[in-house]
Amino acid sequence: MANAYVSAHTVSVLIGRPVQEVFDFITTAANWPRWHPATVSVSGSAVGHPAVEGEIIVEKVKHGPLRDTFSWEVVECRAPQRWVIRAKSERHGQKVKIAYALTPEDGGTWWQREMRFYFPRWLAPMDRLFIGRVLRKNSETAVGRLKELMELS
C-alpha cells in the first residue's frame, strides 16, 4: 500500500451503556443495517454473533450513488476494548480497514471508529471532492444512530 492515497475518517461518541454490551452489539454484523446508513445487507456464518478473529462477514454497501460489496475479515479481537476488520472492495479494488476502540467512561462507553480507505493515488482528487465527504457523513450519521438505538433499548 506504499503507492496508495489514504483517506482516514475518525468519529467517536459516548454511549450510555456498558462497554461489553456496546462491543457485542457493534461487532454483531446483523445489527449493522440498523445503525449504519451505508449497510444494505450482511451475510455469512459470522453475522449472528460478535465476530471473532478469522471470521468473515460479507457486506453490501451504498455510499451515495456508489454500490459495492466487501468481504470483511476480523483481524483483531480484544473484547471488549478493540476490534479491527479489513476488506478489499469487490467492485473497485480499494482496501479498507476499520478499527473500533471502546473505553469505559462514566458508567457508559466511549466508542471510537476509525476507517481508512487505501485508494490508488489518481483517485485522491475524487476523495477530496466527493468520496471523503460521503464517507464522513455516513460515519457521523452512523454513530448518532448507534447512540440513539442503544440508549433507547
SULDAPE-V342282 format. One record per residue. N is the residue number from 1. RES is the residue in three letters. SS is DSSP state (helix for helix, strand for strand, loop for the rest). OMEGA is omega in whole degrees, -180 to 180 (* if undefined). D_CENTER is the distance of its C-alpha to the mean C-alpha in whole Angstrom. Layout:
# SULDAPE-V342282
N:RES:SS:OMEGA:D_CENTER, N:RES:SS:OMEGA:D_CENTER
This chain:
# SULDAPE-V342282
1:MET:loop:-178:20, 2:ALA:loop:-180:23, 3:ASN:loop:-176:24, 4:ALA:strand:170:20, 5:TYR:strand:-177:19, 6:VAL:strand:175:16, 7:SER:strand:-176:14, 8:ALA:strand:180:12, 9:HIS:strand:179:10, 10:THR:strand:176:10, 11:VAL:strand:179:10, 12:SER:strand:-178:12, 13:VAL:strand:173:14, 14:LEU:strand:-179:17, 15:ILE:strand:-177:16, 16:GLY:loop:178:20, 17:ARG:loop:179:19, 18:PRO:loop:-174:20, 19:VAL:helix:-179:17, 20:GLN:helix:179:18, 21:GLU:helix:178:17, 22:VAL:helix:180:14, 23:PHE:helix:-178:13, 24:ASP:helix:-178:14, 25:PHE:helix:-175:13, 26:ILE:helix:179:9, 27:THR:loop:173:9, 28:THR:loop:-171:12, 29:ALA:helix:178:10, 30:ALA:helix:179:13, 31:ASN:helix:-174:12, 32:TRP:helix:-180:9, 33:PRO:helix:-180:11, 34:ARG:helix:-176:13, 35:TRP:helix:-179:11, 36:HIS:loop:-175:8, 37:PRO:loop:-179:11, 38:ALA:loop:-176:10, 39:THR:strand:177:10, 40:VAL:strand:179:13, 41:SER:strand:175:14, 42:VAL:strand:179:13, 43:SER:strand:179:15, 44:GLY:loop:-176:17, 45:SER:loop:-176:18, 46:ALA:loop:-174:15, 47:VAL:loop:-173:14, 48:GLY:loop:-179:17, 49:HIS:loop:175:16, 50:PRO:loop:-175:14, 51:ALA:loop:-179:13, 52:VAL:loop:-177:15, 53:GLU:loop:179:16, 54:GLY:loop:-180:17, 55:GLU:loop:-176:15, 56:ILE:strand:176:14, 57:ILE:strand:177:12, 58:VAL:strand:-178:13, 59:GLU:strand:171:11, 60:LYS:strand:-175:13, 61:VAL:strand:174:11, 62:LYS:strand:176:13, 63:HIS:strand:-175:13, 64:GLY:loop:180:16, 65:PRO:loop:-176:19, 66:LEU:strand:177:17, 67:ARG:strand:-179:16, 68:ASP:strand:176:14, 69:THR:strand:179:14, 70:PHE:strand:172:11, 71:SER:strand:-177:12, 72:TRP:strand:172:10, 73:GLU:strand:175:12, 74:VAL:strand:-177:12, 75:VAL:strand:176:13, 76:GLU:strand:178:14, 77:CYS:strand:175:14, 78:ARG:strand:-177:16, 79:ALA:loop:-5:16, 80:PRO:loop:-175:16, 81:GLN:loop:-171:15, 82:ARG:strand:179:13, 83:TRP:strand:-176:10, 84:VAL:strand:177:9, 85:ILE:strand:176:8, 86:ARG:strand:-178:10, 87:ALA:strand:173:11, 88:LYS:strand:179:13, 89:SER:strand:177:14, 90:GLU:loop:-175:17, 91:ARG:loop:-173:18, 92:HIS:loop:175:18, 93:GLY:loop:-180:17, 94:GLN:loop:179:15, 95:LYS:strand:-178:13, 96:VAL:strand:175:10, 97:LYS:strand:177:8, 98:ILE:strand:179:5, 99:ALA:strand:175:7, 100:TYR:strand:173:8, 101:ALA:strand:-178:11, 102:LEU:strand:-179:13, 103:THR:strand:175:17, 104:PRO:strand:179:20, 105:GLU:strand:176:21, 106:ASP:loop:179:24, 107:GLY:loop:179:24, 108:GLY:strand:-177:20, 109:THR:strand:171:17, 110:TRP:strand:-178:16, 111:TRP:strand:176:12, 112:GLN:strand:179:10, 113:ARG:strand:177:7, 114:GLU:strand:178:8, 115:MET:strand:179:7, 116:ARG:strand:175:10, 117:PHE:strand:178:11, 118:TYR:strand:-178:15, 119:PHE:strand:166:17, 120:PRO:strand:-176:21, 121:ARG:helix:-178:23, 122:TRP:helix:178:24, 123:LEU:helix:-178:21, 124:ALA:helix:179:21, 125:PRO:helix:178:23, 126:MET:helix:178:21, 127:ASP:helix:-178:18, 128:ARG:helix:-177:20, 129:LEU:helix:-171:22, 130:PHE:helix:-171:19, 131:ILE:helix:-178:16, 132:GLY:helix:179:15, 133:ARG:helix:179:16, 134:VAL:helix:-180:14, 135:LEU:helix:178:11, 136:ARG:helix:180:12, 137:LYS:helix:179:13, 138:ASN:helix:180:10, 139:SER:helix:179:8, 140:GLU:helix:177:11, 141:THR:helix:-178:12, 142:ALA:helix:-177:9, 143:VAL:helix:177:10, 144:GLY:helix:178:14, 145:ARG:helix:-179:13, 146:LEU:helix:179:12, 147:LYS:helix:-180:15, 148:GLU:helix:-179:17, 149:LEU:helix:-177:16, 150:MET:helix:-177:17, 151:GLU:helix:177:20, 152:LEU:helix:-176:21, 153:SER:loop:*:21
